[in-house]
């Protein structure tokens, strides 16, 4: 996250109300990739964030420039890098402990009941079709056959959420300089 705010413009703001304004990063400024471009599959690559990955490391590996970590956030609509980026396993375990006291309590706590509409399957080409389900109440759950229902504990639920965050898109290298130029144009001379 070291370079996340680099493209943001600077503003003068009298934060102490002493008529001595400071030059600050305007964190309220936003930019986004046009929706029409987001739907062009050919300019993006799927990437699964590994436990040791950080946005700056991915930017360095893929774009040869660690300062383009903000581009990864931009492409994936990540507004808050602390909470929208997947937690590493040890941080996830700590998070579970803050919520439930221990991971064993999280695993023993029923979070939701699910009616399974379709089991996860794999097509002949390796494409994974995810499980489809609806969340139901306990009475409905108890009325379902054992093959069409699943009880989900809190640990599993939060782990699913964290793992969904691991599926990101990377903008094709060929378009990175175009996006960077557009950000420079939008933010003008404030861009560093």
N, C-alpha and C positions, 0 to 999 in steps of 0.2 A: 504494500500500500504506500510505499515511500513516494511514489510519483503520481498518485491518484489526483491530487489537487493541482498539479503542475499546470495543466491547461486552463484552469479557472482564472477569470480576470481578478485584478486587484482593485480594491476600493479604499478610499480614505474614510475612516469612521472614528468618531470621538467616543470611544468606548468608556472612557473614564469621566466623560462630561466635563472636561477641564479645558476645552478649546484647543487641545493639542491632538489632532486626529492622527491615528496610526494607519499605516498601510497594511491592510488585511486581505486575505483571500476571500472572495465572495463565494461562499459555499452554497448560496441559494441559486446561483446561476446553473442552468442545465442545458444540455444539448442531447439530441438523440438521432439515431439513424432513422431515416424515413421508413415508414412501414412498408412501402412498396419494395424497398431494398431488402428489408428483413425477410421478405417472403421469397427471395431468390435463392434457392437452395444451392445453386452452383457456386456461390461466392463464400460459402461457409463450410467449415469442417466440424464434424462432431469430435468432441474431446471429453474424456472421462478424467476428472481431477483425481490424482492419486493422493494418498495421505501426506506425502512429503511435498506436494506441489504448493507453490505460492504464486499469485498472479505475476509478480515480477520475474520469477523463474520461468514460468510458461512463456511470458513475453520474450525473454532472452532466448529460450530454446527455439521458439517459433519465428520471431521477428528479428532476432539478433539485436534486440534493443530492450533492456529491462525497463526503460522509462515508458514503454507503451502498455504498461499494466492497466492504465485507464481505458485503453481500447478494449481490453477483455471485459472490463466492467460495463462499458458502453454497449457493446454488442449483446451482452446478456442481461441488460436492464437491471444491473446491480446498482442500487442507490446507496446502500449501506454495506461497505465491504466487511464490516465486522460480523453482521448477522445474516447477510445474503450469500456469503461464501461458505462452502462446507467446512465443518469443524474437523480437525485432525482427531484421530481416535482417542488420544489421551485427553484432549480438550472436551470431546464429546462425553467421555466418562465423568469428567469433573462436572459438566453441565447436568448430567443425570443425577449426580450426587447432590447438587444444589437444589434440584427440583424434588427429589424423592428421598434424600438422605443416604441412599446407597443404590448400587445398580441391581442388587438382588431384590430390593423393595420395588424398583421400577419394573423388573421382570415379573414380579408377583402381582402387580396392579393392572387390572383389566382397564384398558383405555377405551376400547370400542368393540362392538360386535358387528360382524360383516356377513352379509348374504353374498355368496360367490355366484356371479352371473356366468363368468367364463374363467377357467383355470388358465394360468400362464402357459403358453405354448411356443414352440420354435418351428418356424417354417423350414422348408427344404434348403433354402439359401442361407439359413442361420439367423434370419430376422426373428427377433423375440417379440411376441405379442404379449403385452402385459396382462396380468390378471385384471378382470373387471369385477367390481363389487359395489354394493350399496351398504351404507351404515344403517343398522336396524337397532331397535330397542331390545331389551332382554327377553320380553315375552315373545316377540317375533322370532328372535334367535332360537329360543327353546322349542319353537314349533317347526323349525327347519330340520331336514335330515342332516346327519353328521357330515356327509360328503358335500353339502352345499352351504356350509357355514364355517366361520373361523373367528376365534376369539383373539384379539390383538392386545398384547400388553403394552404398557407405556414405553418401555425401552424400544420395542420393535417399531412402534408408531413414530417416535422421534428419530430413530435410525433410518426409517423410510424417508422421512422429510429431509434428513441430512444427505442421504444418498441421491435424492432427486436433484439436489444442488450440485452434485458432482458432474451432471450431464450438462456441459456447456458447449457453446459454439465458438469457433475461432474464425475471424475474418480472414479470407485468403490474403496471403502476403502481398499479392499484386495490388490490392485495394487499400492497404494500410496507409500508404503515403497520400492517397486521395482524401481519406478521412482526416488525416492529420492536417492537410492543407485546408480543408473545410473548417476544421475547428479553429485554426489560426485566423481564417477569414472572419468567422463569427466573433471570436474574442478579440480580434485586432491586435494592437501592439502590446496588450497585456500578456499575450502568450509567451512563455519562456521556453 
